[in-house]
Amino acid sequence: MSDKTKDLNFIKKFIVAALSLLAVIGLMVVVIDPFYHYHKPWFGLKAVLNDKEYQCIGTLRHFDYDALIVGSSVVENNDNDWFNEVYDCNCIKAVRSYGATADLCYLLDEAYESGNDIKKVFYNIDPSSLNADIEPTYESTGCPMYLYDKNPLNDIQYIFNKGVIMEKIPYMIVNSYIADYDESLSYNWAKWKSFDSGSILGLYFRSKEIKPMQDEKIYEEQLRGNIELLTKEVEKHKDTQFYFYFPSYSMLWWDGIYRNGETDAYIYSEKEMVKALLKYDNAKVYCFQNEPEVITNLENYLDTIHFSPEINKLMLDQMVEGKYQMTEDNYEEMLDEMKAFSDKIVNELVIPYEEQGLFNYQE
């Protein structure tokens, strides 16, 4: 056999071996599928969920559920089983950092297209979502669109991804078979965080300047767009009961928006959103903002908006009890009371922190 023939045989064997290896790797990723791009967990593997930008879209398309917990990072520390037990449902999370309305409605649309019969939606309304961009931000913020766009031709970015093969698959296997992973704590990030006054005061950088209070309608254009997005979801899905709620941000968040001259605009935006939602029989709205024992206790917080899991559970318990429910008769009064309490925060409750020099200030 000539040297040329030997070389050709070697090249052929190498190509066959390389292709076989790639096929095995690709098959492994498809079968184990740590991002749930193709299917729900197989072979006794658990739904190990800790990376929402990569995993949430797949779970909405392929998991079995009849309820959703929808919102930003402030909902991630909810235990799904809390909702399952009190509302007799099977829920998963539809979450997106920052919780912009357009992004969350995008996830809702994916959930409804999955074929699951969605009975309940628990939707956290972050105040900032009312003036957010009305177009989804997944692509513009660098999310892995090959997991979102349903184009199989670009799945190569997932199937032959070094991080998936070397990190995500082993992590999923270990947490499924060795570690005691609790599937109901999907995307939960509280375990290694400190919720106390030292944490929130260290992360709050207060503006030195107090800006004039801006007109309450400064976000009118964005607000109208976001109201339309959210009310369309409620109107389209009349068989779903929607539970909307404003979360318990800390008093330092209210101090911050006051110093930026935005308090009136946020209160107005909330009133307009609530008024629109309450027109629908399948929408309930709750406001957990004006609860002094919670929002003035800085030991409950990591930063100005992120609270401990105990507060997540408290809000759910209050929702079940019907506390802080907004109606067409009381919603304006409730939000006017929040405005009055925010005045008390900036004129009275934060003063001791100022006098003790506990605030960091922006340069």
Solvent accessible surface area in square Angstrom, and as a share of the most:
residue,aa,sasa,rsa
1,M,159,0.71
2,S,65,0.42
3,D,110,0.57
4,K,151,0.64
5,T,55,0.32
6,K,108,0.46
7,D,85,0.44
8,L,88,0.44
9,N,52,0.26
10,F,138,0.57
11,I,88,0.44
12,K,127,0.54
13,K,147,0.62
14,F,127,0.53
15,I,86,0.44
16,V,94,0.54
17,A,59,0.46
18,A,37,0.29
19,L,108,0.54
20,S,58,0.37
21,L,109,0.54
22,L,81,0.41
23,A,65,0.50
24,V,96,0.55
25,I,37,0.19
26,G,9,0.08
27,L,116,0.58
28,M,65,0.29
29,V,0,0.00
30,V,47,0.27
31,V,39,0.22
32,I,25,0.13
33,D,0,0.00
34,P,3,0.02
35,F,6,0.03
36,Y,1,0.00
37,H,24,0.11
38,Y,68,0.26
39,H,19,0.08
40,K,86,0.37
41,P,35,0.22
42,W,108,0.38
43,F,143,0.60
44,G,64,0.61
45,L,17,0.08
46,K,54,0.23
47,A,11,0.08
48,V,4,0.02
49,L,11,0.06
50,N,78,0.40
51,D,35,0.18
52,K,32,0.13
53,E,38,0.17
54,Y,73,0.28
55,Q,8,0.04
56,C,2,0.01
57,I,2,0.01
58,G,2,0.02
59,T,2,0.01
60,L,0,0.00
61,R,41,0.15
62,H,61,0.27
63,F,20,0.09
64,D,88,0.46
65,Y,9,0.04
66,D,43,0.22
67,A,0,0.00
68,L,0,0.00
69,I,0,0.00
70,V,0,0.00
71,G,0,0.00
72,S,5,0.03
73,S,25,0.16
74,V,5,0.03
75,V,1,0.00
76,E,5,0.02
77,N,3,0.01
78,N,2,0.01
79,D,22,0.12
80,N,9,0.05
81,D,58,0.30
82,W,54,0.19
83,F,5,0.02
84,N,32,0.17
85,E,136,0.61
86,V,76,0.43
87,Y,34,0.13
88,D,132,0.68
89,C,17,0.10
90,N,71,0.37
91,C,5,0.03
92,I,18,0.09
93,K,2,0.01
94,A,0,0.00
95,V,4,0.02
96,R,9,0.03
97,S,27,0.18
98,Y,173,0.66
99,G,1,0.01
100,A,12,0.09
101,T,2,0.01
102,A,4,0.03
103,D,2,0.01
104,L,1,0.00
105,C,5,0.03
106,Y,57,0.22
107,L,3,0.01
108,L,0,0.00
109,D,51,0.26
110,E,17,0.08
111,A,0,0.00
112,Y,45,0.17
113,E,121,0.54
114,S,35,0.22
115,G,70,0.68
116,N,32,0.16
117,D,89,0.46
118,I,6,0.03
119,K,101,0.43
120,K,44,0.19
121,V,0,0.00
122,F,0,0.00
123,Y,2,0.01
124,N,1,0.01
125,I,2,0.01
126,D,5,0.02
127,P,0,0.00
128,S,52,0.34
129,S,3,0.02
130,L,1,0.01
131,N,29,0.15
132,A,23,0.18
133,D,84,0.44
134,I,75,0.38
135,E,110,0.50
136,P,61,0.39
137,T,31,0.18
138,Y,7,0.03
139,E,131,0.59
140,S,97,0.62
141,T,80,0.46
142,G,64,0.61
143,C,12,0.07
144,P,12,0.07
145,M,54,0.24
146,Y,26,0.10
147,L,1,0.01
148,Y,7,0.03
149,D,65,0.34
150,K,120,0.51
151,N,61,0.31
152,P,101,0.63
153,L,153,0.76
154,N,32,0.17
155,D,9,0.05
156,I,104,0.53
157,Q,93,0.41
158,Y,0,0.00
159,I,31,0.16
160,F,82,0.34
161,N,45,0.23
162,K,160,0.68
163,G,26,0.25
164,V,3,0.02
165,I,35,0.18
166,M,127,0.57
167,E,112,0.50
168,K,60,0.25
169,I,6,0.03
170,P,56,0.35
171,Y,100,0.38
172,M,4,0.02
173,I,62,0.32
174,V,65,0.37
175,N,17,0.09
176,S,11,0.07
177,Y,124,0.47
178,I,138,0.70
179,A,42,0.33
180,D,139,0.72
181,Y,37,0.14
182,D,67,0.35
183,E,80,0.36
184,S,12,0.08
185,L,64,0.32
186,S,1,0.01
187,Y,11,0.04
188,N,47,0.24
189,W,55,0.19
190,A,11,0.08
191,K,154,0.65
192,W,213,0.75
193,K,100,0.42
194,S,66,0.43
195,F,38,0.16
196,D,48,0.25
197,S,32,0.21
198,G,52,0.50
199,S,22,0.14
200,I,0,0.00
201,L,21,0.11
202,G,36,0.35
203,L,98,0.49
204,Y,16,0.06
205,F,109,0.45
206,R,4,0.01
207,S,19,0.13
208,K,133,0.56
209,E,106,0.47
210,I,90,0.46
211,K,88,0.37
212,P,112,0.71
213,M,74,0.33
214,Q,72,0.32
215,D,94,0.49
216,E,75,0.34
217,K,104,0.44
218,I,65,0.33
219,Y,41,0.16
220,E,52,0.23
221,E,150,0.67
222,Q,67,0.30
223,L,1,0.00
224,R,99,0.36
225,G,11,0.11
226,N,0,0.00
227,I,17,0.08
228,E,93,0.42
229,L,50,0.25
230,L,2,0.01
231,T,15,0.09
232,K,105,0.45
233,E,6,0.03
234,V,0,0.00
235,E,86,0.39
236,K,122,0.52
237,H,35,0.16
238,K,140,0.59
239,D,132,0.68
240,T,4,0.02
241,Q,43,0.19
242,F,1,0.00
243,Y,17,0.06
244,F,0,0.00
245,Y,7,0.02
246,F,0,0.00
247,P,1,0.00
248,S,0,0.00
249,Y,7,0.03
250,S,0,0.00
251,M,4,0.02
252,L,0,0.00
253,W,33,0.12
254,W,0,0.00
255,D,0,0.00
256,G,18,0.17
257,I,10,0.05
258,Y,62,0.24
259,R,20,0.07
260,N,57,0.29
261,G,0,0.00
262,E,27,0.12
263,T,3,0.02
264,D,43,0.23
265,A,1,0.00
266,Y,18,0.07
267,I,11,0.05
268,Y,25,0.10
269,S,2,0.02
270,E,0,0.00
271,K,39,0.17
272,E,24,0.11
273,M,0,0.00
274,V,0,0.00
275,K,88,0.37
276,A,14,0.11
277,L,0,0.00
278,L,27,0.13
279,K,142,0.60
280,Y,53,0.20
281,D,152,0.79
282,N,17,0.09
283,A,8,0.06
284,K,75,0.32
285,V,0,0.00
286,Y,6,0.02
287,C,5,0.03
288,F,0,0.00
289,Q,0,0.00
290,N,38,0.19
291,E,23,0.10
292,P,61,0.38
293,E,151,0.68
294,V,8,0.05
295,I,0,0.00
296,T,39,0.23
297,N,63,0.32
298,L,6,0.03
299,E,90,0.40
300,N,25,0.13
301,Y,0,0.00
302,L,27,0.13
303,D,30,0.16
304,T,24,0.14
305,I,46,0.23
306,H,29,0.13
307,F,3,0.01
308,S,9,0.06
309,P,30,0.19
310,E,120,0.54
311,I,10,0.05
312,N,4,0.02
313,K,69,0.29
314,L,62,0.31
315,M,6,0.03
316,L,3,0.02
317,D,49,0.25
318,Q,6,0.03
319,M,6,0.03
320,V,73,0.42
321,E,118,0.53
322,G,35,0.34
323,K,90,0.38
324,Y,65,0.25
325,Q,59,0.26
326,M,2,0.01
327,T,56,0.32
328,E,116,0.52
329,D,140,0.73
330,N,45,0.23
331,Y,17,0.07
332,E,95,0.42
333,E,106,0.48
334,M,34,0.15
335,L,0,0.00
336,D,72,0.37
337,E,86,0.38
338,M,0,0.00
339,K,54,0.23
340,A,60,0.46
341,F,24,0.10
342,S,4,0.03
343,D,51,0.26
344,K,89,0.38
345,I,0,0.00
346,V,14,0.08
347,N,107,0.55
348,E,94,0.42
349,L,45,0.23
350,V,0,0.00
351,I,55,0.28
352,P,59,0.37
353,Y,46,0.17
354,E,63,0.28
355,E,137,0.61
356,Q,124,0.55
357,G,61,0.58
358,L,74,0.37
359,F,15,0.06
360,N,57,0.29
361,Y,75,0.28
362,Q,95,0.42
363,E,202,0.91
